[in-house]
């Protein structure tokens, strides 16, 4: 696997995860893990981090 292919794949996966965080925020979905409710602000952080990683992965592909 080349560096460009890896960056494209990682960027796409991170973009998908960022989209799921954004949908959770928009739809108001609740998440409970092991009986502990996860607050909505955690998805804002998750969205920012994964969107940033997707951007940097995909910009690597665009710059060649």
N, C-alpha and C positions, 0 to 999 in steps of 0.2 A: 504494500500500500504506500503510495507516495504521500509526501507532506500535504500536497494540495487536496488529495482525496480525503485524507484524514481530517483536514480543516473543514472541508465541505460537509462531511458526515457529522462531525462534532457540532458544527454551527447549526445544522438542520435539527439535530436532536435537542440542542439547547433552545432553539427557536420554538420547537414544539412544546417543551416544558414551560417556557415563558408564556406561551399562548394558553396553556392549561391554567396557570396562575391567574392570568388576566380574566379568563372565563369564570374562574371561581370567584374573583372579586366582583365581576359584573352580575353574576347570578346569585351571589350571596350564599353559596354552598357552605355548609358546615363540614368540618373534618374532625374526626375523633380518632386518635391513635392510642391504643392501649388504655382507653377510658379517659384520656386527657384531651380536652377540646383544644384545637389549635386556633389561636386568634387570627383574625383577618389581616392584621398588620404583618404577620409572618409571610403571607402571600405577596404583599407589597415588596418586602425585602427579597423574597424568592424571585419575583418578577424582575426586579432591577438587576439582580445578580445574573440570572440566566439570560436576560435580554442583552446584557453587556457581553457575556461570554459568546452568545450567538453572533453579535455584531463583530467582535474581534475575530471569530472563526471565519465568518463569511467575508469580511474585508480582506483577510489573508488570501482567500481564493480570488477575489476580484483584482487584487494587486498583482497576482501571479507570482 
